[in-house]
């Protein structure tokens, strides 16, 4: 799929809005600010991440995000637990969509 600048911005906005809706649905305080776009000779990739501070909601949120993103193309999702010194622990979920 060829990505133009116009539909790139539409896709970014749509993904950002929909993932924030998923986070809101699960009553999580963190919101995703935006996505990074990486354009290469092999295609266009969208990169994003979210924080989930409630360990009881990580699996459900990750599954819902993965299910949602599957419709866009090849998706890679990773997560890791983070224990910062001055903040509550959270799970960091990253995703990479390649068109």
Order of alpha helices (4+ residues) and beta strands (2+ residues): alpha-beta-beta-alpha-beta-beta
